[in-house]
Amino acid sequence: MNTSDKLQIFKGSTLGRCHTVEAFLGEGGFGFVTKCRNTETGRTEAVKVNKNHPEVVCQAKLEISILKRLRCLDPDTCNIVRWNGFFFDQEHICLNFELLDQSLRDYMADRNHQGLSIRELSPVVHQLATALSHLRSIGIVHADLKPDNIMVVDRKQQPLKVKLIDFGLARPVSAAKAGACVQTTWYRAPEIMLHIPFNEAIDMWSLGLVAVELATGCPLYPGETDYDMLNFIMETQGQLADYLLDRGMGTDYYFHKQRNSQPRWTFKTPEEFAYETGFYAEETRYIRLGSLDDLEQVLAMERGHQSDQHLFVDLVKRMLQLDADLRIKPLEVLRHPLFYHSPPQCSRPDVCITIDPEETEPEVSWQPSTRQTAGPGGILRRRRVPTLTAVSEHEWAALEENDLKEADVQPEDNVKQDGWFRRLFNRITGAFHLLLSCDG
């Protein structure tokens, strides 16, 4: 089977010097991912083959610069895919990763989209918050967190161990600019849709939506367009505050600005939006909530009452805070009471993370969030297949010159890591993070 005739790579062909293609695992605008046997080591690996197109090559270089920044993180304890380096196959840049079992999307499909229990999903949420905590510690935004980019290491293992993959849209926080086209539509944060300046908090928004999807078996906001997404969000969570809408460079695309009125911004009706843009709103939700608090009722209907479901809903509400500045931080997630009753297994003490001193000082007071009231109550509808939004490769002009130089690819089969520095770094920070992540 050949999934890419233009690249002329087939099952049985050899990539680079020693990678024999055994199967095709996935395909996208960048190229495709193959399962390969490394004939020198005997290991089976996942190889991402990028197209020889100027924009794709540029994106691959930027991804390599991010992957190099992640070398200080231990892949296993940080729940991030292990990167084994890169090589060339003719003009194609090939990224070499550890081979993992299946995506969380496929795992849920194998379960016929039956939601996970709170006990089953809590370790997954904890591991992903751990990954985000490490990314935040080194100033990286993943910018495309979704079930497709979360891999189950071994589906037979319980509790599930997962790893975050695909850093093709990741960027330093310093390079995050308002108006960048990042995140897949269903998991896109409001600040991205409205072109508000953003940071790593967009990953926490995505994690909140992934958590809901794991619990219910279906996406919470499966919008076909950003207009649909904003409409769904506001029906459940209410309209964004004026001070947030004032900051958006794209706010007037979706809202009318009123003079001498409160609120100043009024969301355009579907008819108004269609008349102005030619795009028609669609109702694509499978679950429609009047507020995020209604999620408790949905969970009780599907699996019966669970002792920790109120804590789960409280955590989701903090993850889906409309104001990114008030959204819960990864380390705060790890200390949430949801994990007190059934704490996930602690990471090994050689974990590598830089702790932000500003995060370790405040004591977090966990009180139930105020009840949210907005929009009509629940109806059920059919599921829809997601429409992925194309991603631009032109948003990284703000990257430091040194990063771009570091990303200039040179042929090599393996990345040599600074082992002595990494071991020292792990020893210094490991015990402290172990105390934080396993507290309670």
N, C-alpha and C positions, 0 to 999 in steps of 0.2 A: 504493500500500500504506500502510495506517495501522496502526502498532503500538500506538497509545495513544488509543483513542476518547475516554477521559475527559478527556485534555488537549486534544483537538480540534486536533491538529497533524498535518498531512498533507504528503506529498511535494508540493513546489510552493508550500506556504504560507510566509509570512514571519515570522521570529522577530525581535522588537524592531523596529528601524528598517530594517535592511539585510541581514539574514541569510536567504537563501532556502534552504529545506530541499531537498536533493537525494537524500538517502538516510537510512535509519535504521541505525545502526552497532551498537547494543546497548541492552539494557534491564535495569533492576534495581529494587530497592525504592525507590530515590531518584527514579526517573523513567526517562529514556532519553537516549542520546547520538545526535546527528544529524550528518550531513555537510552542511555549509552553504556556500553561496557568498556571500561578502561583496560586495555589489553596489557598495560604495564603493571598495574596494581591489582587487577582482577575485580575491582569494585564496580558496582553499578551506580551510575550518577545521572543527574538531570542536567542537560545542556541546553541553554537558551541560545538559539541561533538567530542573530539579528540580520535583517535585510541590509544589502549594500545600497542604501539610499541615504543621501546626505543628512536628512533630518533624523533618520533612525540611527545613523552612525553617531551623530551629535548626542542623541539621547543616550546611546550606549556608553559613550564616554562619561557623561554626567552620572549615569548609574554606577559606573566603576569608581568614580570619585567618592560617591556615597558609601559604597561597599568598602572602600579603603578606610573610610572614617569609622566604620563599624568593626574594624579589626581588633579594637581594644575590648570588645564585648564577647564574652563566652557564649557561643551559639546555644548551648544546651540550657544553661541556667538563665539566659536572657530571653529564651523562647523566640529566637530569630534563626532563620535558615542559615546553615553553614555554607559559606562561599569558599570554593576551592581554587579560585583564580580564573584566568581567562586565557584564551588562545585564539589563533586565526585559523580559519578554514578558507583558503584563498582570500577573497576580500571581505569575508564575513567575520565579525567579532562574535566569539562564542563565550558565554559565561557559564562556568562550571559550578554546580551546586550539589549538595547532598540530595539523594533521592528520598522523598517522603511518600507516605502511603496514598492519601487522597485529600482533596480539598474539603473544607467544612461544608461547602455547597453540595458536593457529591455525597458526603456522609449523611446529610439531612435527606437528600433524595432517596438514598438507600433505605431510610426509615419511613419512606412515604410521607415526608414532611411532618411527621409526628413530633411535637415539641418535646424538648428535654425537661426533665424535672429540675427543680431548683438545685437539688443535690448533684445532679449530673452536670448542669451548666456552670455552677459556681467555680469549679476548678478551671474551666475554660476562660471565664471572665477574669479570674485572678491571674492566669498566665499571660493573657493579652495585656492586662494592666501592667504587669511586670515588664513586658516588652516595651510598652509605651513609656514607662518610667525610665528605662535605660536609654531609649531614644531621646527623651527630653533632657536627660542628664548630659548628653553630648550635643544638644541643640539641633536635632533632626526631626523634621516632619515627614511622616510616611506618606500622607496625602492620598491614599487609596485603600484604606482598610475596609474589607468586605469579606464575606464568606469564601469567595473564590481565591482570595489571597491569604487565607488562613489554612494551613495544612495540618491534617491529623498525622502524627508520626506513625502510629500503629493503631488501627481501628479496633483491634482485639484487646488493647490495653485499657484497663479501667483503674482510676479515672483517666479520661482522655488527656494525652499530652499533645499540645498544639504548638506550631511555630508560625511566625509571621514571615511572609515571602513577598517578592516583587517590589523592589525599590526603584522601579522605573520612573515614578513620579515624585519620589522623595527628594527633599531639598533641605539645606540648612535654614533654620528659622530666619537668619539674616537675609536670605534670598527670597523669602515669602513676600510676594507683592500682591496687593489688591488687584483683582481682575484676572488672576491666573485661573486657567481652566483645569482644575484638579478634582479628584474624587468622582466616583461613579454616581450617577444621578440619584439612585435610591438612598445612598449613604452620604449625600452632600450636605454640608453644614449651611445654615442660613447665611453666614457671613460670606461664603463663597458665592452663593447665588446672587447676593446683593452687592458684590464687589466691595465689601468692607475689609480693611486690613485684617490679616489673619495670622495665626501662629499654630503651635502644635495642638491647641484645643480642638481643632477640627477633627483630629484623630479620636478624641474622646467622644465627640458627637457620633461618629461612625460606630464606635464600640457600643454606645448605648443602643443604637438601632440593631446592631448585630445581636446584642443580648436579648432584645425583644423578639427577634426573629428565631433565635434558638429556643426561646420559651414557648412561643406560639406556633412555630412551624411555618410562618409566613411573614413577609416584610410588612413593616408598619406603614411606611410611606412609599409605595411603589409608583411614583409619578413618572409619566412619560416625558414631561418637560419640567423645567424649573418653576414655571407658573403653577403646574399641578402640585409640585412638591410644597411650595409656599402655601397654597390653598389647604392642603392636607394638614400641614403643620399648624396653621392658624386655627383650623376647625377644632383641633385637639388641644393645643397649648395656648391659644390666644394670639393676638397680634403682637409683633415685636414693638418694643417701646420706641417712642419718637426719637429718643437720643441715639438709638441704634440705627434707625432708618435714616436719620440725618447724616450718618457717616458713610452711607452706601453710595458709591458712584453709579450703581445701577438701580437704585430705588425707584426712580421715576419711570422705569420701564414697566414696573408692576403696580405702582401706586400713583394716585393723584395727590398732589399737595394742596391742602386747603389753607386759606388765610383766616386768621383770627378764629380758629376752632380747635377743639380738643377731641380726639387726637388730630395732629396736623396732617397725618397721612391716611388715605383711604384706599384700600385694596381694590383694584379694578375688577369689575364683574367679568365673568367669562365672555359675555357678549362684547363688552368694551375691549377686552384684550384681543378677542378674535378679530374685531373690526380694525384695530390698530396694527395687528401683527400678522393676521392670517392663520394663527395657531389656535386650535380649538381645544378647550379643556376636556379631559376625559376622567371618568370615575373608574379607577382601577383597583381600589382597595378591597382586600379580602376581609379585613377587620377594620371597622370604623369606630373610633373611640371618641366619646364626648369629652374626655379628659384622660390624662395618663393614669389617674387613680382608677379608672374603669378597667385597667389592665388586671387588677386583682380579681375582678369578677370573671374576666375571660379565662384566666388561669384556673380559677376554681371550677368553671364549667367544663374545662377540658381534662383536668387531672384531679379534681377534688381539691379541698382545702389543703395547702401545704404550710407547715409551720413558719417558714421563712419567707413566704411570698410577699408579705408587707415590707420586709427589709429589701427584697429584690426590687420592688416597685419604687421604694424610696431611692435606691441607688440609681435606677434608670432615670428618675426625674432629675437627679443631680447631674447625670451625664448629658441629659438633653436640655440643660439650661439654655435658654435662648441667648442670653448674654454670655459670650465666650469668656469674659473676664471673671464671671461668677461660676463657670462650669467647674466641676470637681476635677482635681488634679490626680494623676496616676497614683502617687504615693498615698493620697487620701483614700482612693479606692481600695488599696491594699489594707487599709486600716478600718474599713467600713465594717460595722457589726454583722453584715451578712456572712462574713468569713469567720466570725467568732464561734458560731455554733457547729459548723463543719469545716474547720480550717483545712485548706489544701495542704498537700505535702510540701514541706519546706524545701527550698532549693539547696543545693550543695553549698558549703561555705566558701567555695572559690568563685562565687559570683562576682562579676565585674560591673560596678556602677559608680558613677560620680554623684554624690548626694549634694543637692542644692541646699546650702545652709538656710536659705529663706524658707524652705519647705519643712525643715525639721523642727523649727521653733514653735509655731502655733499649735496649741492643743485644739483638736477638732471636736466640737460639741455636736453629737449626733442626736438631733431631734427630728421627728417626722416633719416632712415638708408640708407647707400649707396646701390645702386641697385646690387643685386647678379646676376651674369651670369655664368651659368654652365649647360652643358648638353642639350639634345634635348627638344623640346616643346611638348605640351600636347596630349596624346592619352588616350582613355578610354578603360578600360578592366573590366572583370567580378569581382565581389567580391569573396573573399576567406574566408573560416572559419579559425580562428586563430589556430596556433599550439602553445600550451603553453610549455614553457621550464621548466623542472624539477628543483626544488630548493634544494640546499644542506642545511643540518642542521649543518654543521661542521665548519662554518666560524666564530663562535663567541668566539674563544679561547681568544681573547683580552678583553673580558668583565671583568670589575673589579670584584674582589672576592666578594665584598659586594653586587653587583648586583645579583650574582648567589645565594648568601645566601638568599637575599630578595625574589628570585624567587622560593625558596623551598616551594611548596604548602602545606598549612595546610587547612583542611576542614573548610569552612566557606561559608555562603550564601550571605553575603554582605560585601563590602569593606567599612570600617569606615574611612571617610576622616577627615582630620584636619580642621574642619569647621571654627574655629576662625582665623586660619592662612590664609585660602582661602579667607574669607571675607575681611580681612585686605589687602591681596595681590590685590584683585579685586579693592578695593577702590583706592589704590595708583596708579595702572597702568591703570585703566579703562579710566579716562578722557584723558590721554595722547594718548592712542591708538585710542580713538574715534576721537580726533582731526586729527590724521594722516590718518585714514581710510576714513574719511568723508570730507577731505580737497577738496575744489573746488566745 
